[in-house]
């Protein structure tokens, strides 16, 4: 059952609001099933889940165009789904099948689809930041009216690439939107233990860069902040740093015992769940009904089931192809 909120809800138009809810629910159910399949050894290797952070990917993607580029992190399943990559191709990639979005070569941390300008998926913390700067530089040199959106976590702020990338982007006034998903933990290290200044957005001032912070648990707040930031970037103002405080409900990865957080903290953040609370706002506003929500749930469940079937039916890469794209020195 959906609980009504006491406050007056602020919602988008009904069709758009329902689409936002659907996209967040798709990510949540995909991730939950991925965790289940990992436990069954259907998925191997590393698996970093996006559960709890859905509002950031969904809200931000609304403001980006198909021509804009996306650079993500190793926790990129939500970004890929929100960008429009097919759920089947993503599940197949988790399985390591040849019909995966990266032909089974990348797995969980390396989703990629050039046709949608989704350029990873990077396993190295902060590794996507200089890639984003390079993409934006190429667009500027070709006078292409495009923006590169670079997603990263608070842990990347401790890396040299963060500072180097912000500096060059500001120096050259590149069309980059830096999006920090601040989930308060760099793997198992709390933000307060690795940053003397725990607020990320103000760090942009060191590079004469504009910045803003918005609630990463509210999909409408994320969308509105991203729209404003992109207007600034597209108008020639240069790069922009957006910080979205958010929270991951699961451990850093499926291999993490999660001994560094108190259960009370996790439960506190679950009270701000981006899906549950947004659905409640829509219910209060009369935008959706319980029947609508159940129908949406069922549609998403079918999509997830179809994605699993697609992955299960996929072929493994032929043995003779295993040495392709492998480089050695002569």
N, C-alpha and C positions, 0 to 999 in steps of 0.2 A: 504493500500500500504506500501511496505517496502522502507525505505529511504537508499540510498547508503551512505557509509562513505567516507570521503576524504582521510583518512590514509590508508596505505597499510595494509591489514588484515593479521593476523597470525592465521591460522586455522589448525585443525587436518585433517586427511584423510577424504574424503567425507562421507563415511558411518558412521564413528565415530562422525563426526561433526553433521550430521543429527540426530543421536541417542541422542546426548546431547541436541539439540534443542527440540526434541520431548519430552524428559523427563521433561525439564523445562516447556514446554507448558502444559503437563499433570498436573503438580502441580498447575500452575496458574489457569487453567480452573476448576480444582477440587475445589480449594479454593474459587473461585468466585461463583461457584454454591452452595458451602456450606454456604456462606454468604446469598445468596438468600433464601435457604431453612430454614436457621435460622430465617429470617424475616417472613417466612410463618409458623413458629412454628413447622416445621417438625423436627428440631433439637433443643434440649433443653440444658440447663446447660451452661457451659463455652465454648467458641469457640475462639481459638487464631489462627489467620491466618498467613500464611507464605509468602504472596504476597510481592514480591520484593527481597526475600532472596534465590530464587530458585537455583542460581548458586552455592551456598555453598553445599547444599545437593547433587545436581547432580554431581558436579565436584569431591567432596570428595569420593562419593560412587564408582566412576570409579576405584579407586586405591585399594579398599578394596575387599577381597575375600569372598566367601560364608562362609568360616570357621571363619572369623573374627566376633567379637561381636559388636553390636551397642547399645549404651545407649543414649537416647535422653531426651528431655525436654517436657513441656506441649505444645510447638509449634512444634509438631513432624510430622504433616501430610506429609510435604515434604520429610522428612527423610524416612518415611515408604514407600511412593510411589517410591522413588529413590532406595530403598533397594529391591523392587520387591514384596511387599505385594500387593495383588489384590485390585484394586480400589473398586470393589464391596464390599469386606469384610470391607474396611475402611468406606465406605459410610454407610453400615449397622450398623457399630459400632456407628457412629454419630447419627443414628436413635435410637440406643438402642435396636436393634434387636438381636435375638439369633444367627443369621448367621453372626454377626460381628466378627472381628478378635479377640476380647476379650469376645465374646459371649454376647455382650451388657452390660457387667458389668462395663466397663471402660469409655466409651464415648470418647470425643475428646482428653482428656489429657492422656489416658492410652491405646494407641495402643500397641499390643504385639503379637509376633509370634515366638515361640521358634524354630520352624523348620528353620526359616531364621536367627536365632540368633539375633532377634530384641527384645531387652529386655526393652521396654518402652521408652517413655511415663512416666514422673514423674511430679506430680503436685507441689511438693515442690521445690522451687528454690534451686539449688545446690544439690538436693537429689540424682541425678544420679551419681555424682562424686565418692562417696565412693563405690557405686555398681560397677562401672567400675573398680576401684582398686581391689575389691574382685574378679571379674571375671578374671582379668589379673593375680592375684596372684594364682588362681586355675590353670590357664593354665601353669604358670611357674613351679609350684610344680609338675605338671604332664608331664613336658617337651614337651608341645604341642606348635607347631610353629604357634601360633595365636596372633593376636593383638586385643585389645579392643579399639574401637573409641568412645569417649565420647563427645557428643555435649552439649554445654551450652551457655547461653547468658552472656553479660557483667555484668548483675545484680548479677549473681552467684559469681562473683569475690569478692563481699563484704561479702560473707558468710564464716563462719569458715571451712565448708567442702571443699572449694576450696583449702585453704592452707594446711589443714590436708591431703587431697588426693594427692596433688602435692608432699608434703614432703615424704609420705610413698612410693609413686610410684618411686620417685628418690632414696630414701634410699635403697629400695629393687630392683632397676633397673627393674621395671616391664614393660611389653610391652603394654603401654597405649599411645594412641594418643589423647591428649586433644585438642578439637576443639572449640575455642571460636567464636561464631557468634556475633560479636560486632555490634549491631544495634543502638548503641548510647543512648539507653534508658532502664532503669530498671523499667518496668511498665511506670510510668509517670515521673520518675526522670532522668534528663539528666546525661550523663556520667560524665561531669565536676563537677556535684554537689554531686556525691557519691564516686569519686575516685580522690585522690590527684595526682596520676600518671595515667592519662587517657589511656596511652598505655598499653595494656594488656600483650603482648608478653614479654617485659622486666622483668615482675614479675617472670618469670621462673628462672631467674638468682639467686634469693634468695634460690633456692633449687638445684642449680648446674644442672639445666635442660636446654637442648637445646630448642631453640624456633625460630619462624620465623613469618613474617606477609606477607600476599598477598592480592590482590584485591578481595574482596568477591562479587563484581558485575561482575566479569569476569570468566566464567566457566572454560576456559582453564588455567587461572592463578591459580584457585583453584585446579584443577586437577594436574597441574605440582608441586605445592607446597606440595600437599598431597603425591604424589609419592615420592618426595625427603624425606619427613618426615618419611614415612613408611619404606623406605630403611634404614634409620638410626635406627629405632626401631627394625626392623627385624634382623638387623646385630648384635643386642645385645647391642646397645648404651644406652638403657634405654628409659624412656618416653620422649615425645616431646610435646611442646605446640605450636599450630598453631592459629594465630589470623587472622580472616577474617572480616575486616570492611565491613559492609553491611547496609541495611536499610529496615525496614518494612513500606510499604505504608499505611497500615491500622492501626487503633488504637491498643493498647495492646491487647484488646479483643473486642468482639462485644458489651460488656456492658460498654465500655470505651468511654466517650464523646470526648476524644482527644483534650483537651483544652490547652495542655502544649507545642504544637508545632505550628510554623508559617506555613501557607500554602506555603509560598515562599521556605521554607526548603524542604518540601515534593516535590514540583515541581522540585527543583534543583536535588534531588536524582532520580526523575523519568526520568530525562534526561540521566541518567546512567543505565537505565533499562536493566537488564541482558538478557532478551529475545529479546527485540526490537533491541538492539545494536548487539547482536551476530547474529541474523538473517540478519541484514544489512551487517555485515562482510562477511557472507556466500554468500550473494547476490553479493557483490562487487567482491568476489573471483570467482564467477561463479559456486560455489559449489551447490547452489540451484537456482531455478527460482521462480517467483511469483506463477506459477502453482503448483510447489512442495509444497510451503508454504500453499496454500489454501487446497491442498489435505491433508496435515498434520493437519491443523485446523479441517477439516471435520472428519478425523479419530479420533481425540481426542474428538470432540463433541459427536461422536457416543459412545465412550468408557464411557464418563461421563453419557450419557443418559442410557446406559446399567447398570451402577453402581447404578443409582437412581432406576431403575426398580428392580434390585436385592434387594435393601434395602426395597423398598415398598412392595415387595412380601414376605419379610422375616417374620417369626413368632416371636411373643413376647415370652419371657421366660415363661414357665408354672408357675403358682402361687405356685405350690408345690415345685418348685426349688428355691424359693426366699431365703430360709434359708440355702441353701447349701453353704459351704465355709465360713460360719459365725461362729466365735468362741466366746464362753463365758466361764467364770470361773464357775466351778461347785460349 
